Amino acid sequence: MIKTATKDIQTGAYTATPVYTKTGQMILSANTLLTAQQISRLEFYGIELVNIQEPSDIAANEDSAPQTESASYSQKVRESEEFHTFKADYHEKSRYLESSFDDLLNENIPVESRALIDQVSTLYADRLTSLSVFDMLHNMRQIDDTTFAHSINVALIGRMMGEWLGFSDEDLDVLTLAGLLHDIGKCTIDPNILLKPSSLTPKEYEEVKKHAANGAEVLASQNLDERIVETARYHHERCDGSGYPSGLKEENIPDFAKIIAIADVYDAMTSNRPYRKGYCPFEVIAAFEREGLEKYAAEYIITFMTRILDTYMGNTVMLSNGATGTIIMNNTVHHSRPLLRLSTGECIDLVKHPELYIQAII
């Protein structure tokens, strides 16, 4: 095992020994996968050093770690056969998408639309519900946060939004492909800027913003539904006119771009970035509550917030005061403030406790 400073721990590592607070309370057991949220929990309790498993031990522990009654919901998901199957399939799809992007950008090999759509739809077809897909994605984003993984996540979330909205099979396929290809323009941006481990300068940010127009230009040369090209160009536009590249208002933004914008922001904010750890999903939902109806189309953002709540029912969460509990009832008005059953057995309605908020899903 390797004794590692908490600030230096990378997501995807496993604890070699249990982790205790200074008062002797165990907060993580041995063989726990360290996600961004778990690392935040360590920092919350002031844990400075953690015993981490050697890389050679991790694969064996992933497959053999025993499941106990005290395991969190996320731990049970990660230990399931379903998750291991999904993870292997997900990595395969990510490599396929990367290869497709390279072929198009470097060799001018046309996009194979049907093959790309099938890559995403087969990730959950006949296996998973929309609820369990979010279980998978929540745990996958602690392992794989590449541009290609982000594109798959956005395609999956976008497709589920289309299903919630009652789209036809044909439109679902177009929306899926729009999600997969929305960020292809990122591949034209200097990777030193995209992977910069600190805040961008104004000049660098202007360079990154070019990816929307660059991506639309690349896709315009392909035999694709125009809505896919529009999504690449306009997925950073906002209904109040605050977006880019054109500062469009709601009535001028294509519908598919409005949908993918929500999926893109949700996944980007909950994923790790070189300059920050991913936010807790409930922090993102709270941000949508504050400004969602101004920046995003009401029909789409309300549908998203209402339906995504169901995907987090039963999850174990940590509150801002360090207490842990399980989500037992959603609040359809104040979406980020559900009813919890704490580990002490007490039930708490977060609407009645504005001083508290959900800091992490654990």
MINU-427567 format. One line per 4 residues: number of its first residue (from 1); their letters; for each residue x negated, y, z negated of C-alpha. Coordinates in pm, 1 decimal. Each point is the difference from the previous one (the first is absolute). Layout:
NUM = a = X,Y,Z ~ ...
//
This chain:
1 = mikt = 0.0,0.0,0.0 ~ -100.8,363.5,51.4 ~ 54.5,272.4,-261.7 ~ 132.1,292.1,205.6
5 = atkd = 89.1,359.1,-84.4 ~ 373.8,56.5,48.3 ~ -69.2,297.6,226.8 ~ -199.2,-228.6,231.7
9 = iqtg = 251.9,-286.4,23.5 ~ 127.8,-70.1,350.5 ~ 357.1,-118.4,57.7 ~ 14.8,-372.0,72.6
13 = ayta = -241.4,-94.4,-280.6 ~ 102.9,-242.1,-276.9 ~ -54.3,23.0,-374.0 ~ -237.5,-265.5,-137.2
17 = tpvy = 116.7,38.6,-361.6 ~ 303.0,154.0,-172.4 ~ -6.0,378.8,-42.8 ~ 89.4,146.9,-339.3
21 = tktg = 65.6,353.7,-119.4 ~ -201.9,148.7,-283.5 ~ 277.6,-104.5,-236.8 ~ -16.8,-363.4,114.0
25 = qmil = 306.7,-7.0,229.3 ~ -53.6,-219.3,307.3 ~ 106.7,194.5,311.2 ~ -138.5,-231.1,270.2
29 = sant = -60.6,-374.2,-11.3 ~ -289.3,-180.8,167.7 ~ 42.1,-71.6,372.4 ~ 210.1,315.9,54.1
33 = llta = -17.5,157.1,345.8 ~ -99.8,363.8,-45.2 ~ 225.2,222.7,208.2 ~ -15.6,379.8,9.8
37 = qqis = 278.6,3.6,-256.7 ~ -182.2,-242.6,-231.4 ~ -316.2,209.9,22.9 ~ 206.3,308.1,-86.7
41 = rlef = 127.7,-190.1,-302.5 ~ -356.7,-70.4,-112.0 ~ -82.4,369.2,32.3 ~ 315.9,92.3,-194.1
45 = ygie = -115.6,-211.8,-294.5 ~ -355.2,135.9,17.5 ~ -158.8,-332.3,99.6 ~ -349.8,82.6,123.3
49 = lvni = -142.3,-345.5,83.2 ~ 164.8,-316.6,133.0 ~ -138.7,-347.4,64.3 ~ 59.0,-71.7,369.9
53 = qeps = -24.0,-340.9,166.6 ~ -281.0,-81.1,239.5 ~ 117.7,6.8,366.3 ~ -58.4,-375.2,32.4
57 = diaa = 255.5,-69.2,-273.0 ~ 284.3,216.4,136.1 ~ 133.9,-228.6,274.5 ~ 26.5,-295.1,-237.2
61 = neds = 174.2,206.7,-265.5 ~ 252.9,141.2,250.3 ~ 119.3,-351.6,73.3 ~ -29.9,-154.0,-345.3
65 = apqt = 95.0,277.1,-243.4 ~ 273.0,-139.7,-224.5 ~ 333.9,177.3,-16.4 ~ 126.5,68.0,-350.6
69 = esas = 329.5,123.0,-134.6 ~ -165.0,332.4,-86.6 ~ -119.8,57.8,355.9 ~ 135.9,319.4,155.0
73 = ysqk = 230.1,-7.3,299.5 ~ -287.1,108.8,228.8 ~ -227.3,-270.8,-140.7 ~ 263.5,-261.4,74.1
77 = vres = 31.4,130.0,355.4 ~ -377.3,-13.1,53.6 ~ -18.1,-353.5,-136.6 ~ 280.1,-127.1,223.4
81 = eefh = -55.0,-221.0,302.9 ~ 214.6,243.0,196.9 ~ -242.8,286.1,-68.3 ~ -308.3,-204.5,95.2
85 = tfka = 168.0,-93.6,327.7 ~ 102.9,359.9,63.5 ~ -349.4,129.7,-79.7 ~ -171.2,-233.5,246.9
89 = dyhe = 256.7,80.9,269.2 ~ -26.7,373.3,-74.2 ~ -379.2,2.2,43.6 ~ 37.4,-186.0,328.7
93 = ksry = 251.6,258.1,126.3 ~ -226.9,285.1,-110.9 ~ -290.8,-141.5,200.2 ~ 226.4,-45.1,302.5
97 = less = 114.8,363.1,-21.0 ~ -358.8,123.9,-30.2 ~ -95.8,-203.6,307.5 ~ 298.3,139.9,193.6
101 = fddl = -95.2,357.9,-88.1 ~ -360.5,-62.2,107.1 ~ 111.7,-155.1,329.8 ~ 221.0,297.5,81.3
105 = lnen = -238.2,275.6,-107.5 ~ -327.9,-149.4,123.9 ~ 97.2,-228.2,287.7 ~ 329.1,161.0,109.2
109 = ipve = 172.0,-337.2,-34.7 ~ 377.1,63.3,-12.1 ~ 196.8,-45.4,-320.9 ~ 187.0,-330.4,-18.5
113 = sral = 317.9,127.8,-160.8 ~ 174.1,-331.5,-58.7 ~ -306.8,-159.1,-153.8 ~ -48.4,294.5,-239.2
117 = idqv = 364.3,-1.7,-106.1 ~ -16.3,-373.0,-63.8 ~ -307.0,47.3,-219.6 ~ 206.9,208.8,-241.4
121 = stly = 338.2,-170.0,23.6 ~ -149.6,-343.7,-67.0 ~ -154.1,126.2,-324.2 ~ 337.7,-29.5,-165.4
125 = adrl = 238.2,-162.2,247.3 ~ 173.3,-304.0,-153.5 ~ -220.4,28.8,-312.2 ~ 52.4,322.9,-188.6
129 = tsls = 276.7,242.5,-85.6 ~ -53.9,375.6,15.3 ~ -36.5,-8.3,-380.1 ~ -277.8,-257.7,1.8
133 = vfdm = -179.5,176.5,288.9 ~ -51.5,297.8,-230.3 ~ -127.2,-239.0,-268.3 ~ -255.7,-125.4,252.1
137 = lhnm = -100.4,346.7,120.4 ~ -34.2,137.9,-353.6 ~ -255.1,-270.8,-78.5 ~ -167.6,1.8,342.5
141 = rqid = -75.1,371.4,-9.4 ~ -233.5,-62.9,-292.3 ~ -203.6,-229.8,225.7 ~ 14.1,152.2,347.9
145 = dttf = 30.3,376.8,54.5 ~ -140.7,30.5,354.4 ~ 160.6,206.7,276.2 ~ 122.8,-324.3,156.7
149 = ahsi = 154.5,-121.5,-325.2 ~ 169.5,339.8,-34.9 ~ 142.0,-33.7,351.9 ~ 141.5,-344.6,-79.0
153 = nval = 151.2,128.8,-325.7 ~ 163.5,295.9,176.3 ~ 137.3,-230.1,270.1 ~ 146.7,-235.2,-262.0
157 = igrm = 149.8,280.8,-208.4 ~ 131.6,173.1,311.4 ~ 161.6,-319.9,123.3 ~ 166.4,-57.2,-336.6
161 = mgew = 131.8,356.4,4.9 ~ 142.4,-70.7,344.9 ~ 171.8,-310.8,-136.6 ~ 144.0,197.9,-291.6
165 = lgfs = 130.7,255.0,251.7 ~ 161.5,-268.5,217.8 ~ -220.3,37.4,308.9 ~ 32.9,-240.3,293.1
169 = dedl = -265.9,-267.9,55.3 ~ -134.7,196.0,296.1 ~ -35.6,318.9,-202.3 ~ -158.2,-193.3,-288.1
173 = dvlt = -268.1,-126.8,238.0 ~ -69.3,349.7,131.9 ~ -14.8,138.7,-354.1 ~ -238.4,-279.1,-103.0
177 = lagl = -234.3,76.2,287.7 ~ 22.8,372.2,-74.2 ~ -115.2,-75.1,-355.8 ~ -285.9,-218.6,117.4
181 = lhdi = -129.7,259.7,245.5 ~ 81.8,325.0,-182.2 ~ -356.2,50.3,-125.1 ~ -197.7,-127.9,297.7
185 = gkct = -130.9,353.8,42.3 ~ -195.1,-44.0,-326.6 ~ -236.8,-222.4,199.2 ~ -104.3,306.8,201.1
189 = idpn = -105.2,195.9,-310.7 ~ -352.9,-5.2,-142.4 ~ 1.4,-281.9,-261.1 ~ -231.5,206.2,-221.1
193 = illk = 289.4,242.7,-42.2 ~ 266.3,-266.4,-45.8 ~ -207.4,-184.6,-259.5 ~ -135.4,306.7,-178.6
197 = pssl = 8.8,-73.4,-376.9 ~ 96.2,358.3,-89.3 ~ 246.0,267.1,108.8 ~ -16.9,111.1,361.7
201 = tpke = -108.8,348.4,97.7 ~ 255.9,208.7,193.3 ~ -193.9,-69.2,320.2 ~ -5.0,-375.5,-65.9
205 = yeev = 371.8,-0.4,-76.9 ~ 71.1,173.0,330.7 ~ -200.6,-274.2,171.3 ~ 202.2,-273.7,-171.0
209 = kkha = 325.2,169.1,104.3 ~ -99.0,-55.6,363.7 ~ 69.8,-371.8,-38.2 ~ 371.8,52.2,63.5
213 = anga = -47.6,160.1,341.5 ~ -291.8,-230.5,83.2 ~ 207.8,-308.6,-78.1 ~ 292.9,122.0,211.0
217 = evla = -236.2,66.7,289.6 ~ -142.3,-353.1,-18.7 ~ 345.1,-159.7,-17.2 ~ 148.4,216.4,276.5
221 = sqnl = -212.6,-190.1,250.7 ~ 161.6,-329.6,-102.2 ~ 329.5,-151.1,108.9 ~ 171.6,70.2,-332.0
225 = deri = 334.9,127.1,-119.1 ~ -21.6,379.3,-22.8 ~ 107.5,-16.1,-365.9 ~ -330.3,-171.6,-83.9
229 = veta = -201.3,281.4,157.7 ~ 217.4,259.4,-173.6 ~ -53.6,-168.4,-336.5 ~ -377.8,13.3,37.6
233 = ryhh = 20.9,370.3,85.1 ~ 260.6,110.9,-254.5 ~ -28.9,-225.8,-308.5 ~ -163.5,285.6,-192.6
237 = ercd = 274.9,250.6,82.0 ~ 230.3,94.1,-289.1 ~ 362.6,108.4,7.4 ~ -77.4,336.4,-165.1
241 = gsgy = -256.3,84.7,269.6 ~ -302.7,-50.6,-226.0 ~ -148.3,-289.4,199.2 ~ -231.7,-30.1,299.0
245 = psgl = -97.1,12.7,285.7 ~ 292.0,219.8,112.9 ~ 175.6,110.3,-320.1 ~ 330.5,-141.2,124.9
249 = keen = 323.4,32.1,-198.3 ~ 232.8,-294.5,-70.6 ~ 218.6,34.2,309.2 ~ -302.8,-25.1,229.8
253 = ipdf = -172.1,-299.6,-161.7 ~ 82.0,-339.3,159.4 ~ 183.8,-244.4,-228.3 ~ -265.5,-272.6,12.2
257 = akii = -268.8,251.9,-96.3 ~ 213.5,102.7,-300.2 ~ 25.5,-362.0,-115.5 ~ -366.1,-86.8,51.2
261 = aiad = -96.8,324.4,-178.4 ~ 161.9,-131.6,-320.6 ~ -159.7,-345.2,32.8 ~ -337.3,160.6,78.1
265 = vyda = 3.6,234.3,-301.0 ~ 120.8,-268.0,-241.0 ~ -267.6,-249.4,102.7 ~ -279.0,259.0,23.5
269 = mtsn = 71.3,141.2,-345.6 ~ 24.7,-341.0,-169.1 ~ -320.5,-127.1,164.4 ~ -357.6,64.3,-106.1
273 = rpyr = -198.6,258.8,190.5 ~ -375.9,69.8,-5.8 ~ 62.6,312.4,-208.4 ~ 275.0,-126.7,-236.8
277 = kgyc = 182.7,-303.6,-134.8 ~ 348.6,-77.2,121.5 ~ 291.9,161.0,-181.1 ~ 257.5,-207.2,-183.6
281 = pfev = 305.2,-55.2,227.3 ~ 221.0,173.8,-257.0 ~ -218.2,310.6,18.8 ~ 54.9,2.0,376.7
285 = iaaf = 374.4,-50.7,-43.5 ~ 0.6,291.2,-247.2 ~ -176.7,215.2,261.0 ~ 264.6,-97.5,256.3
289 = ereg = 268.6,101.3,-252.2 ~ -159.8,343.1,-44.6 ~ -45.1,90.5,365.2 ~ 144.6,-284.0,207.5
293 = leky = 320.2,170.2,109.7 ~ -199.6,296.8,129.2 ~ -275.0,-185.0,180.9 ~ 175.3,-318.9,113.7
297 = aaey = 331.3,-79.7,169.7 ~ 260.8,-47.8,-274.2 ~ 151.7,-316.2,148.3 ~ -337.2,-172.3,16.1
301 = iitf = -161.2,112.2,-325.1 ~ 312.5,-76.0,-207.3 ~ 29.4,-345.4,158.4 ~ -368.5,-64.1,-68.5
305 = mtri = 5.5,108.1,-364.7 ~ 323.0,-183.2,-75.0 ~ -104.7,-328.2,157.5 ~ -364.3,-5.6,-110.5
309 = ldty = 108.8,14.4,-364.1 ~ 136.9,-352.9,35.9 ~ -346.5,-124.9,97.9 ~ -144.7,101.4,-337.7
313 = mgnt = 267.2,-158.5,-221.8 ~ -161.2,-237.6,-248.3 ~ -347.1,150.4,38.0 ~ -213.9,66.5,-305.9
317 = vmls = -105.1,363.9,-30.1 ~ -212.8,216.5,-225.1 ~ 132.1,332.2,-125.4 ~ -200.1,319.9,-40.8
321 = ngat = -26.3,-64.7,-375.3 ~ -154.7,-345.1,53.9 ~ 314.8,-200.7,-79.5 ~ 93.3,-282.4,235.5
325 = gtii = 338.3,-130.0,103.9 ~ 211.4,-163.2,268.7 ~ 235.0,179.7,240.1 ~ 348.9,-134.6,-72.0
329 = mnnt = 227.9,259.5,164.0 ~ -49.4,262.8,267.9 ~ 126.9,356.8,-11.6 ~ 163.1,91.8,331.6
333 = vhhs = -6.7,373.2,-78.4 ~ -343.2,41.4,-160.0 ~ -177.4,-265.8,204.2 ~ -337.6,18.6,-175.0
337 = rpll = 146.4,-40.7,-349.6 ~ 147.2,-351.2,-45.0 ~ 108.5,-182.2,-315.3 ~ -277.0,-209.2,-158.3
341 = rlst = -22.4,-275.2,-257.3 ~ -323.6,65.5,-189.6 ~ -233.3,-276.1,-114.6 ~ 132.4,69.0,-351.7
345 = geci = 350.8,-99.4,115.3 ~ 132.3,356.9,-14.5 ~ 186.3,136.9,303.8 ~ -86.1,350.8,117.1
349 = dlvk = 173.4,221.1,256.7 ~ -267.3,221.2,155.9 ~ 261.2,261.5,91.4 ~ 34.1,65.5,-373.3
353 = hpel = -377.5,17.2,-45.7 ~ -132.7,265.4,241.7 ~ -332.5,-0.8,-186.9 ~ -68.8,-351.2,137.5
357 = yiqa = -53.1,-130.0,348.9 ~ -107.2,-324.7,166.7 ~ -375.4,17.3,42.9 ~ -70.4,-341.5,154.2
361 = ii = 150.0,-327.8,112.2 ~ -202.6,-275.6,-166.4
//
